[in-house]
């Protein structure tokens, strides 16, 4: 990415979740004058997310879309941020996908032998080879090129980086204070060449981008401790179980579309507890229960692009449940759009919804 004249084109980023943090990283490292404003809420989709990177998911055992490109960028980006901030928040750990039936086992046998899956499938384990703390009747498969980002550590270290290399403002952003002029914008008397909204599901209420087909989903997670549960890998079954170290674990998640409050529910607690009991065969104690709203989009693809009319306004959003994995790759595409006017991939470019804007 070229950085020529970057400091003459200050950029304002609204929101410091995965999207805002990663976009700030890409731009700052390439010489841009970046200001990030964030209200630093106690709960957000990033802060309560597991941050898991799993290359193969779903009932169809499908490789994550563009995994061969997305995963290496994520690994390289997080390692570079760790080196720059002297932190450690990216943990590479294999995933144990537990087989749910003989048919599911056979499906995995067939898929794991395909050439394109070699990078991600490690080995199949029989039920006797799995630790007694894992409930299973048919064994499982270990997946590699996987792991997780510890969200709180990531956010805190990125905030420190932004403060030292750019500008960080902890405040609630009021869009009525944003004034557009010519090819730029002014916020509280300061001029910016671009304003990029990375505000998660709150973008539904953004008058410039509310035409986009947001379909946010509430997700709840539980933290628990267990001295008996093995922590060699992330477990994926009807729920995920993420080892956090020192006998601490996290499990989730629920999907609720008709309740967009950030308060955990009794139903979510009961659902996750029951699934946990069906997934592990050991004692555990629940220590925390949190909820957040995922900024998902109708077609389950991120939003990357500039407003159809007001080109000084951009949006980078909709990373959904795979934010930790997708974020670095698409943050780079957003940064290239801002610096080189290079169009993002068609399937994430917000131009795919231009008809909705015209009809708005």
FENTAFEN-V168046 format. One record per helix or strand. SS is the DSSP state (2 for helix, 1 for strand). FROM is the first residue (numbers start at 1). TO is the last residue. If there is no record, write none. Layout:
SS,FROM,TO  SS,FROM,TO
This chain:
2,6,8  1,11,14  2,18,28  1,34,38  1,52,53  1,56,57  1,62,63  2,67,85  1,90,92  1,95,98  2,102,112  2,115,117  1,121,125  2,127,129  1,134,134  1,140,143  1,147,149  2,151,165  1,167,170  2,175,177  1,178,181  1,184,187  1,190,192  1,194,197  2,200,205  1,214,214  1,217,225  1,234,236  1,240,245  1,248,252  1,256,256  2,266,279  1,280,280  1,285,294  1,297,297  1,303,306  1,313,317  2,320,340  1,349,349  2,350,359
